[in-house]
Amino acid sequence: MRWLDVGDDAHGIIAVGRVATGVIAVGQSALGAIAVGQFAFGVVAIGQVAIGGATLGTAVLGLWQGFGLAGFAARGHGLVVSLLPDTGPALETSPEVPYERAASDGSWTRVQLQQGRDGGFDVFVDGSAVPVRLDGRLARSARGHGAALALARLRTSPHGLVIDALRDPPSSPTADPRWWATSGLQLSGLLIVAAVVWWSVVRPLAAGWFGVQGLFFD
């Protein structure tokens, strides 16, 4: 393979031509580790249509990253659809402790709030009412939680235990059954992208660079 080849059908370490194949390929149709062209196929591909590992173009398929106006990639940017399921941010370590401990040291514990007829809130732990009242300044936040579970911080007052702070319990998107259905579709799409990259990039590069033939390369 030449170090530099320029021509209609160029093959070289650096190839420039209408059809270019090389480590660095530039052409109307380019295939290489780094490919730049109207139709680019490469580990890094830049073109109007770009297919490969990391891609940039108008329409892209990226096994790793994709930047463009349309297409699919493991991690999509711009208008490119991401196919790698998102598990959300790292879950914050929960500070919650059992109710008995929280009642003695002012920690966070998991409670359920239920609004009574008088507008106040009853506090339940594991389905049983407990002698805890809610700080009036948290009424709006408590209504937002409805009957859902919440994390409450307890403090001792002259009138007994009081909830002086509320927050949502840590949660993961994987707890939603719809996440699994969506992730299944995403991973199916990613497998299709991987197959396209294999046959349009890996297979011809392996055959052209190393003469690899046989299983998966015929």
MOQUI-V955264 format. One record per pair of residues at least 24 apart in sequence whose C-alpha atoms are under 10 Angstrom apart, sorted by sequence separation. I is the first residue (numbers start at 0). J is the second residue. If there is no record, write none. Layout:
i=[I:I]
j=[J:J]
This chain:
i=[114:124:131:140:141:123:137:140:141:98:132:134:135:137:140:97:98:114:131:132:133:134:135:136:137:113:114:131:132:133:134:135:136:137:102:112:113:130:131:132:133:134:111:112:130:131:132:133:134:98:113:114:129:130:131:132:133:112:113:114:133:111:112:113:111:112:113:111:112:110:111:112:110:111:112:110:111:109:110:111:112:109:110:111:122:108:109:110:107:108:109:110:107:108:109:106:107:108:106:107:108:105:106:107:105:106:107:104:105:106:104:105:101:102:103:104:105:101:102:103:104:101:102:103:98:101:102:96:95:98:105:107:110:94:95:105:109:93:95:102:103:105:107:108:109:94:102:105:107:109:110:101:102:107:109:108:95:94:93:94:93:91:92:93:91:90:91:89:90:89:90:89:87:88:87:88:86:87:86:87:85:86:85:84:86:85:84:84:86:84:85:84:82:83:84:82:83:84:82:83:84:82:83:84:82:83:81:82:80:81:82:83:82:83:81:82:81:82:82:73:72:73:71:73:72:73:71:72:73:71:73:72:73:71:72:63:62:61:62:60:62:62:63:60:61:62:60:61:62:60:62:61:62:60:61:62:60:52:51:52:50:51:51:52:50:51:50:51:51:52:50:51:52:50:51:42:41:40:44:41:42:40:41:42:40:41:39:40:42:40:41:40:32:30:31:32:30:31:30:31:32:30:31:30:31:31:22:20:21:20:21:22:20:21:20:12:10:11:0:0]
j=[138:148:155:164:165:148:162:165:166:124:158:160:161:163:166:124:125:141:158:159:160:161:162:163:164:141:142:159:160:161:162:163:164:165:131:141:142:159:160:161:162:163:141:142:160:161:162:163:164:129:144:145:160:161:162:163:164:144:145:146:165:144:145:146:145:146:147:146:147:146:147:148:147:148:149:148:149:148:149:150:151:149:150:151:162:149:150:151:149:150:151:152:150:151:152:150:151:152:151:152:153:151:152:153:152:153:154:152:153:154:153:154:151:152:153:154:155:152:153:154:155:153:154:155:151:154:155:150:150:153:160:162:165:150:151:161:165:150:152:159:160:162:164:165:166:152:160:163:165:167:168:160:161:166:168:168:168:168:168:169:169:168:169:170:169:169:170:169:170:170:171:171:170:171:171:172:171:172:172:173:172:173:173:173:178:178:178:179:182:181:182:182:181:182:183:182:183:184:183:184:185:184:185:186:185:186:185:186:185:186:187:188:188:189:188:189:189:190:192:185:185:186:185:188:188:189:188:189:190:189:192:192:193:192:193:189:189:189:190:189:191:192:193:191:192:193:192:193:194:193:195:195:196:195:196:197:196:192:192:193:192:193:195:196:195:196:196:197:199:200:199:200:201:200:201:196:196:196:200:199:200:199:200:201:200:201:200:201:204:203:204:204:200:199:200:201:200:201:201:203:204:203:204:204:207:208:204:203:204:204:207:208:207:208:208:208:207:208:207:208]
